Amino acid sequence: MENQSKTSPVALGIFWLYVLVPLAWGVFNTLRSASKLFTG
């Protein structure tokens, strides 16, 4: 069971970018909208 294929770090990095970039964009836009509400 030692011959498991390892995921390449490049593919893993691309996957995490694919997940985190839209997530960060959504959080950023939410905080920006919330700051408009609280600051008037």
N, C-alpha and C positions, 0 to 999 in steps of 0.2 A: 504493500500500500504506500510505498515511498515514491512511486512514479506518478504522483498527481501533477497535472499540468498547473503551473503557477501563472496567475494572471500577470501580464506585463505591467510594470509601473506606469507606462505611458497610457495604456488603456484604462487603468484605474484612475489616473489623473483626469483623463478626458471625461470619464463617467462622473467623477465628483464635480467637475466644472459644469457638466450638463445638469446636475442636480442643484448645485449651490448657486449658480448665477441667477436663474429665475427666482429662487427662494430669496436671495439677497435683494433682488430687484423689487419683489413684492413687499418685503419688510421695509425697504427704503421708502417706497411710495406710501405705504401705510403710515409710517412715522411722519412723512412730510404732510400728509393730509391731516393727521392728528394735530400736528403743530399749528396748522392753520386754524383749526377749531379752537385751540386753547389760547392762541395769541390774538385772536380776533381777526 
